[in-house]
Amino acid sequence: MNLGLNNKVFIVTGGAKGIGAAISSGIAAEGGIVVIAGRDKNDNQAMVDQIIKAGGRSASLKVELADPVACKEVIEFTIDKYSKIDGLVNNAGVNDGVGLENGSPEKFLGSIQKNLSHYYNLAHYALPHLKSTKGSIVNVGSKVSVTGQGNTSGYAASKGGINALTREWAVELLPFSIRVNAVLPAEVWTPLYENWINTLPNPKEKLEQIVSKIPLEKRMTTSEEIAAMVIFLLSEKSSHTTGQIIFVDGGYTHLDRSLT
């Protein structure tokens, strides 16, 4: 399917690894231009090289997105290089384990800064340019926002905030035909997920237990399946879809547990 992304410019935060990398690759495969924003210069450049080798177009910027000034720099970099922004994918974040008992007020605020604030900051600075193109925003969230997980208050609060901001921005931006949606993964095998599972006792057995509870095909969702939904929501093929919180999770979050 031609999604009509040819020559359109999209910013993808955390676009060099895991779900973000799949989103970046998918946009480029559809003819879009990808600006990757993330903290690791080498990872960013490797992703850019991969896209260019495959015939796509991409650039990257090394930034610490928790810094509001860095968020502004991402927008300025994109405009200086490509003169427009057609879409913003807020994806970067980390399940940092800042819990109620084992955390602190300072760590909690730091988690919000790492996982939520840059969603707002980037959208704020991108807004004049998105108005010009009638662009789209897609926020990548997490099932933790509706299920909880335990011992990760900062991350859970951030992901809940992402859901709320998705609906709030969809309302605020209606006059400008800017659509805003969220995609919520559940169990997706990424480098971050692998790091997390390996911190647990008996990680192999724990992984098998998790996978056994995914209703559709008893398998984890792939990064490419998350990316496909994100890219659809960026495209004009979803031209009358806004304010939606969409779970791409094989039924993990909502289907009856008796199924598993």
C-alpha positions in Angstrom: 0.0 0.0 0.0 1.3 3.5 -0.9 0.7 5.5 2.3 1.6 8.8 0.7 4.6 9.6 2.8 6.9 10.3 -0.1 9.1 13.4 0.6 7.4 14.1 3.9 9.6 14.8 6.9 9.1 13.0 10.3 10.9 13.2 13.6 11.3 10.0 15.5 12.6 10.2 19.1 14.6 7.1 20.2 14.5 6.2 16.5 17.7 4.2 16.4 16.8 1.1 18.4 14.0 -1.3 19.1 10.5 0.0 18.3 11.9 3.4 17.2 14.3 1.8 14.7 11.4 -0.2 13.2 9.4 3.1 12.9 12.3 4.9 11.3 12.9 2.1 8.8 9.2 1.8 8.0 8.9 5.5 7.3 11.9 5.5 5.0 10.7 2.5 3.2 7.5 4.4 2.4 9.5 7.3 0.9 9.5 9.5 4.0 12.5 11.4 5.4 13.4 10.5 8.9 15.1 12.7 11.5 16.3 10.5 14.4 16.7 12.2 17.8 18.4 10.3 20.6 21.2 10.3 23.1 23.6 7.8 21.5 25.5 9.3 18.5 26.8 6.0 17.3 23.4 4.3 17.4 21.8 7.2 15.6 24.4 7.2 12.8 24.2 3.5 12.4 20.5 3.8 11.8 20.9 6.7 9.4 23.5 4.6 7.5 21.2 1.6 7.3 18.4 3.8 5.9 20.6 5.4 3.3 22.0 2.1 2.3 18.5 0.9 1.6 17.8 3.9 -0.6 16.1 6.1 2.0 16.8 9.5 3.4 17.6 10.3 7.0 19.6 12.5 9.4 20.2 12.4 13.1 20.9 14.6 16.1 22.5 13.5 19.4 20.4 15.0 22.2 19.4 14.5 25.8 15.6 14.9 25.4 15.1 15.5 29.1 16.6 18.9 28.4 13.9 21.3 27.1 16.6 23.3 25.2 17.6 20.1 23.4 14.0 19.5 22.3 14.0 23.0 20.7 17.2 22.1 19.0 15.7 19.0 17.4 13.0 21.1 15.8 15.4 23.8 14.6 17.8 21.2 13.2 14.9 19.6 11.2 13.7 22.9 9.8 17.2 24.0 8.9 17.8 20.8 7.0 14.4 20.0 5.5 12.4 23.2 5.8 9.2 21.5 7.1 7.9 18.9 9.6 5.0 16.6 8.5 4.9 14.4 11.6 6.3 13.9 15.1 6.7 10.4 16.7 7.2 10.7 20.4 8.7 7.3 21.2 11.8 7.7 23.5 11.5 6.5 27.1 12.7 4.0 29.6 11.1 1.9 32.3 13.4 3.1 35.0 12.0 1.3 38.0 11.3 4.4 40.2 8.8 2.9 42.6 6.9 4.3 45.5 8.9 2.5 48.2 12.3 2.3 46.5 12.2 5.7 44.8 12.2 9.3 46.1 10.5 12.6 45.1 13.6 13.6 43.2 13.8 10.3 41.3 10.1 10.5 40.5 10.4 14.0 39.0 13.5 12.8 37.1 11.5 9.9 35.6 8.7 12.3 34.5 11.4 14.4 32.9 12.8 11.4 31.0 9.5 9.9 30.0 6.9 12.6 29.6 8.2 16.1 29.5 9.9 15.8 26.1 6.6 14.7 24.6 5.1 18.1 25.4 8.3 20.0 24.7 8.8 18.6 21.2 5.1 19.0 20.3 5.2 22.6 21.6 8.2 23.6 19.5 7.0 21.6 16.4 3.5 23.1 16.5 3.9 26.1 14.2 5.4 23.8 11.5 2.8 21.1 12.0 0.1 23.8 11.4 1.7 24.6 8.1 1.6 21.0 6.9 -1.5 19.8 8.8 0.8 17.2 10.2 0.3 14.4 12.6 1.6 13.4 16.1 1.8 9.8 17.2 2.7 9.2 20.8 4.1 5.7 21.8 2.9 4.8 25.2 2.6 1.5 27.2 0.0 -0.9 28.6 1.5 0.0 32.0 -0.6 3.1 31.8 -3.8 1.1 32.3 -2.6 -2.1 33.9 0.1 -0.9 36.3 3.2 -3.0 36.8 4.6 -2.4 40.3 7.7 -0.6 41.4 7.7 1.9 38.4 5.6 4.9 39.6 7.5 7.4 37.4 7.1 5.4 34.2 3.5 4.5 34.9 2.6 8.1 35.6 4.4 9.3 32.5 2.6 6.8 30.3 -0.8 7.7 31.9 0.1 11.3 31.1 0.8 10.4 27.5 -2.7 9.0 27.1 -4.2 12.1 28.6 -2.1 14.4 26.4 -3.1 12.5 23.3 -6.7 13.2 24.0 -6.1 16.8 25.1 -4.0 17.7 22.0 -6.4 16.0 19.7 -9.1 18.4 21.0 -6.8 21.5 21.0 -5.5 20.9 17.5 -8.8 20.2 15.8 -9.0 23.7 14.3 -5.6 23.1 12.5 -6.5 19.6 11.2 -3.6 18.1 13.2 -4.4 14.6 14.2 -3.0 13.1 17.4 -3.1 9.4 18.3 -1.3 7.0 20.6 -0.1 3.5 20.1 0.3 1.3 23.2 2.5 -1.8 23.0 2.5 -4.5 25.7 5.1 -7.3 25.3 7.6 -6.4 22.5 11.0 -8.0 22.3 13.5 -5.0 22.2 17.0 -4.5 23.6 15.4 -2.7 26.6 13.0 -5.5 27.2 15.8 -8.0 27.0 17.8 -6.0 29.6 14.8 -5.9 31.9 14.0 -9.7 31.7 17.6 -10.5 32.4 17.4 -8.6 35.7 14.8 -11.1 37.0 15.4 -14.4 38.7 15.0 -17.3 36.2 14.6 -15.0 33.1 14.0 -17.8 30.7 11.1 -19.2 32.7 9.7 -15.7 33.3 9.7 -15.0 29.6 8.0 -18.3 28.8 5.3 -17.4 31.4 4.7 -14.0 29.9 4.5 -15.3 26.3 2.0 -18.0 27.4 -0.4 -15.2 28.4 -0.5 -13.4 25.1 -3.8 -14.5 23.6 -3.1 -14.1 19.8 -0.7 -16.9 18.7 1.1 -17.0 22.1 3.9 -14.8 20.9 5.3 -11.4 21.5 4.4 -8.5 19.3 7.2 -7.5 16.9 8.6 -4.0 16.7 7.6 -4.0 13.0 3.9 -4.6 14.0 4.0 -1.5 16.3 5.7 0.5 13.6 3.1 -0.4 11.0 0.3 1.1 13.2 2.4 4.2 13.9 3.1 4.7 10.2 -0.6 4.2 9.3 -1.6 6.9 11.8 1.0 9.3 10.4 -0.4 8.8 6.9 -3.4 10.3 5.2 -4.9 6.7 5.1 -6.0 7.5 8.6 -7.2 11.0 7.7 -10.3 10.9 10.0 -8.7 9.2 13.0 -7.7 11.4 16.0 -7.7 11.2 19.7 -7.4 7.4 19.6 -5.4 5.2 22.0 -4.7 2.0 20.1 -3.4 -1.2 21.7 -1.2 -3.3 19.4 -0.6 -6.2 21.7 -2.2 -9.5 20.5 -5.0 -8.9 23.0 -2.7 -9.0 26.0 -4.1 -6.0 27.8 -7.9 -6.5 27.4 -8.9 -10.0 26.5 -10.2 -12.4 29.1 -7.5 -14.2 31.0 -9.4 -17.4 30.7 -8.2 -17.5 27.1 -4.7 -18.2 28.3 
